[in-house]
Amino acid sequence: MSDFIIVTDTASDLPRDYIDKNHIEILSLGYIVDFQMYNWYHPMDDHEFYNTMRNGAMPTTSQVNGNDATQLFEKLKSRNKDILCIAFSSELSGTYNNIALAAMDFRDLNPEVNIRVIDSKAASLGEGLMVDYAVRQREQGRSMDEVADDLEQNFRHFAHVFTVDDLFHLHRGGRVSKATAIVGTLAQVKPILHVDDEGRLINIGKVRGRKRSLQELVNLMEKQMGSYRNENKTIFISHGDCKEDAQYVADLVKERFGIDSFLINYVGPTIGAHTGPGVVALFFRGERR
């Protein structure tokens, strides 16, 4: 069956118009700001979200509820199509496990429904890049199982590199020590991080100064692309309310590699709550993560 349904969660950070255009079904993670609950269906404006953080708010997040996944599967069952779910890294959220358990229980009661749940081991538009790959493969007529097998075998070729502007948000999430956050901030040290093969956020370097940190993302892209250079038709970039910096990275990519197609969007609240304003992330196909 080459026409199948693609499901993802809101941690993929894909724009709403992309979701609608490509007929993707969404499972929503939630977030709380100043005691108010928000989600995909009742969102806070992205710019406003980051401004609340700049003014001292400390949002919290919640994973996809298994009951929500079950309700979505029940709704989709009548369409008589295979269902491919691409989920937020299991190392960063319980979302994948909740969806996978819901799918297993649903299949037991509805054995005629073919559902595959993929642990993307990815975040933000890294997960979104995998969704986009599935969309393109579906357009080419590949079956759901073929695409699912491909993603499970080749997830390491969807690379993420990113930097943050404020170490205190990483400290709050347990990624760096308080001393590192204080000293690094005073010295204008900017960490360079990536998502590794296990789907974890890992610090892989540091540079001094914001502009150098953005340039380093493109340097890493060049090192990691290798033979996958021609696979990169569209580059994905996400940002924490700093579109000018995201565009600067896009301009560097275009200048160095001649790529001129980009999807640029906000880092959504699920991940932005932990990275803070000023995060910039670059996503591409590569020989390694």
Legacy VTK file of the C-alpha trace (Angstrom):
# vtk DataFile Version 3.0
C-alpha trace
ASCII
DATASET POLYDATA
POINTS 289 float
0.000 0.000 0.000
1.822 3.109 -1.228
-0.679 5.675 0.050
-0.294 5.699 3.816
-0.954 8.063 6.699
1.957 9.884 8.357
1.640 10.834 12.027
4.142 12.860 14.014
4.192 14.848 17.244
4.641 18.544 17.879
8.292 18.132 18.889
9.012 17.871 15.146
8.549 21.677 14.948
7.115 21.564 11.424
5.126 24.654 10.371
1.350 24.390 10.421
1.083 25.119 6.703
3.509 22.259 5.988
1.439 19.914 8.170
-1.764 20.891 6.370
-0.291 20.802 2.860
1.132 17.310 3.337
-1.869 15.873 5.203
0.108 14.925 8.298
-1.677 13.946 11.504
-0.421 15.511 14.737
-0.118 14.309 18.330
0.452 17.191 20.710
2.851 17.518 23.589
1.702 20.069 26.155
3.418 22.948 27.921
2.586 25.140 30.883
3.493 28.829 31.141
2.505 30.816 34.224
0.072 28.069 35.313
-1.699 28.072 31.940
-1.751 24.904 29.818
-1.102 25.151 26.063
-0.856 22.665 23.194
-1.128 22.407 19.396
-4.829 23.217 19.508
-4.485 26.020 22.055
-1.016 27.483 21.398
0.821 30.469 22.752
2.334 32.673 20.052
5.973 31.617 19.600
7.368 35.119 19.985
5.294 35.629 23.128
6.485 32.277 24.504
10.138 33.284 24.231
9.431 36.724 25.626
7.951 35.149 28.751
11.219 33.258 29.169
13.223 36.444 28.696
11.110 37.925 31.487
11.832 35.053 33.861
9.134 32.454 33.140
10.213 28.817 33.421
7.827 26.732 31.287
7.304 23.040 31.905
6.366 20.422 29.319
4.439 17.163 29.137
4.660 14.205 26.787
2.052 12.822 24.406
-0.678 10.987 26.283
-1.253 7.392 25.212
-5.016 7.918 25.264
-4.632 10.711 22.709
-2.710 8.327 20.447
-5.407 5.667 20.806
-8.141 8.169 19.942
-6.217 9.263 16.839
-5.736 5.648 15.693
-9.458 5.054 16.188
-10.257 8.082 14.040
-7.823 7.001 11.304
-8.972 3.371 11.204
-11.900 4.168 8.902
-9.526 5.436 6.209
-8.242 1.866 5.666
-4.627 2.912 5.212
-1.337 1.915 6.823
-0.164 4.328 9.527
3.436 5.467 10.034
4.172 7.348 13.284
7.474 9.210 13.606
8.048 10.158 17.248
10.267 12.384 19.379
13.499 10.745 20.620
12.875 8.231 23.405
15.985 9.577 25.168
14.386 13.013 25.512
10.746 12.198 26.210
8.348 9.386 27.093
6.331 10.297 23.998
7.651 7.460 21.826
6.973 4.831 24.473
3.437 6.109 25.050
2.620 6.068 21.333
4.256 2.663 20.829
2.303 1.101 23.704
-0.939 2.628 22.443
-0.230 1.272 18.948
0.511 -2.212 20.290
-2.745 -2.319 22.248
-4.679 -0.914 19.290
-3.246 -3.544 16.931
-4.278 -6.311 19.345
-7.896 -5.142 19.062
-7.668 -4.194 15.386
-5.245 -6.636 13.713
-6.292 -5.419 10.260
-4.653 -2.012 10.924
-0.965 -1.856 10.071
0.739 0.695 12.383
4.490 1.267 12.670
5.918 3.601 15.328
9.452 4.872 14.707
11.715 6.221 17.438
13.262 9.044 15.430
16.080 9.468 17.975
15.750 13.058 16.801
14.410 16.401 17.961
12.924 19.576 16.512
13.343 19.832 12.754
15.679 16.817 12.873
12.538 14.808 13.529
10.816 17.061 11.004
13.455 16.224 8.392
12.630 12.535 8.860
8.937 13.300 8.429
9.739 15.217 5.253
11.736 12.247 3.976
8.713 10.004 4.576
6.478 12.490 2.742
8.794 12.502 -0.301
9.078 8.722 -0.308
5.290 8.395 -0.110
5.012 10.704 -3.125
7.338 8.349 -5.007
5.000 5.432 -4.340
6.938 3.520 -1.709
4.967 1.515 0.825
4.709 2.378 4.506
6.756 -0.650 5.544
9.485 0.185 3.039
9.738 3.737 4.369
9.601 2.612 8.007
12.389 0.073 7.419
14.444 2.745 5.670
14.067 5.199 8.566
14.903 2.587 11.197
18.053 1.559 9.326
19.237 5.037 8.319
18.211 7.414 11.129
21.905 8.135 11.810
22.069 10.016 8.510
19.710 12.744 9.765
22.137 15.116 11.463
21.512 17.860 14.055
23.950 20.538 15.199
22.944 23.508 17.323
24.069 26.234 19.665
22.409 28.206 22.434
22.825 31.802 23.475
22.208 31.346 27.205
23.760 28.506 29.203
21.378 28.919 32.142
18.541 27.127 30.373
20.814 24.136 29.721
21.812 24.258 33.376
18.171 24.161 34.441
17.726 21.055 32.289
20.781 19.400 33.813
22.948 19.680 30.684
25.684 21.855 32.207
26.720 22.708 35.767
25.858 26.009 37.424
29.551 26.958 37.506
29.876 26.256 33.775
26.792 28.372 33.087
28.112 31.327 35.094
31.676 31.232 33.782
30.588 30.518 30.219
28.101 33.362 30.191
30.629 35.855 31.528
33.206 34.732 28.954
30.687 34.668 26.084
31.361 30.951 25.592
28.780 29.292 23.348
28.389 25.516 23.452
28.044 23.455 20.286
25.773 20.446 20.701
24.298 17.677 18.617
21.860 14.787 18.932
23.840 11.549 18.966
23.035 8.075 17.619
21.106 7.260 20.796
18.966 10.375 20.467
20.597 12.290 23.348
21.671 15.931 23.475
25.477 15.924 23.674
27.902 18.819 24.057
30.587 18.421 21.374
32.486 21.712 21.624
32.486 25.373 22.454
33.555 28.613 20.845
33.712 32.195 22.027
31.180 34.596 20.557
27.783 34.270 18.970
28.795 34.724 15.331
31.560 32.136 15.601
29.115 29.655 17.087
26.791 30.074 14.117
29.689 29.683 11.698
30.753 26.509 13.510
27.392 24.912 12.755
28.122 25.247 9.042
31.685 23.992 9.528
30.291 20.866 11.172
27.788 20.427 8.369
30.640 20.363 5.872
32.496 17.742 7.912
29.472 15.512 8.408
27.773 15.627 5.000
30.401 13.654 3.120
28.875 11.587 0.339
25.380 12.726 1.335
25.948 16.223 -0.021
23.661 15.632 -3.000
20.917 14.342 -0.686
20.479 17.835 0.722
17.920 19.516 -1.510
16.316 21.505 1.315
18.054 22.418 4.568
16.026 22.749 7.767
16.875 25.409 10.375
15.040 26.111 13.628
15.506 28.990 16.029
14.427 30.342 19.399
12.962 33.684 18.340
16.108 34.830 16.508
15.175 34.574 12.847
17.991 36.903 11.761
20.553 34.451 13.159
18.792 31.548 11.456
18.881 33.478 8.177
22.592 34.183 8.710
23.202 30.436 8.938
21.098 29.883 5.809
23.140 32.490 3.952
26.378 30.760 4.997
25.037 27.400 3.796
24.011 28.896 0.460
27.371 30.597 0.018
29.403 27.508 0.860
27.363 24.713 -0.700
25.145 26.404 -3.283
21.972 25.127 -1.610
19.187 27.689 -1.837
16.117 25.865 -0.499
15.428 26.196 3.227
12.680 25.488 5.711
13.110 27.848 8.667
10.820 27.691 11.683
10.703 28.275 15.420
12.003 25.751 17.907
8.665 24.927 19.477
7.878 25.230 23.191
8.530 21.541 23.937
12.238 21.906 23.212
12.461 25.691 23.551
11.505 25.418 27.225
14.856 23.685 27.773
17.083 25.552 25.305
15.718 29.070 25.773
15.677 32.098 23.495
18.540 32.292 21.017
18.919 28.619 20.171
19.786 28.005 16.497
19.775 24.483 15.047
20.847 23.186 11.642
19.540 19.899 10.191
20.762 18.018 7.129
21.506 14.587 5.672
25.018 13.371 6.401
27.306 10.367 6.606
27.129 10.658 10.386
25.467 12.618 13.134
LINES 1 290
289 0 1 2 3 4 5 6 7 8 9 10 11 12 13 14 15 16 17 18 19 20 21 22 23 24 25 26 27 28 29 30 31 32 33 34 35 36 37 38 39 40 41 42 43 44 45 46 47 48 49 50 51 52 53 54 55 56 57 58 59 60 61 62 63 64 65 66 67 68 69 70 71 72 73 74 75 76 77 78 79 80 81 82 83 84 85 86 87 88 89 90 91 92 93 94 95 96 97 98 99 100 101 102 103 104 105 106 107 108 109 110 111 112 113 114 115 116 117 118 119 120 121 122 123 124 125 126 127 128 129 130 131 132 133 134 135 136 137 138 139 140 141 142 143 144 145 146 147 148 149 150 151 152 153 154 155 156 157 158 159 160 161 162 163 164 165 166 167 168 169 170 171 172 173 174 175 176 177 178 179 180 181 182 183 184 185 186 187 188 189 190 191 192 193 194 195 196 197 198 199 200 201 202 203 204 205 206 207 208 209 210 211 212 213 214 215 216 217 218 219 220 221 222 223 224 225 226 227 228 229 230 231 232 233 234 235 236 237 238 239 240 241 242 243 244 245 246 247 248 249 250 251 252 253 254 255 256 257 258 259 260 261 262 263 264 265 266 267 268 269 270 271 272 273 274 275 276 277 278 279 280 281 282 283 284 285 286 287 288
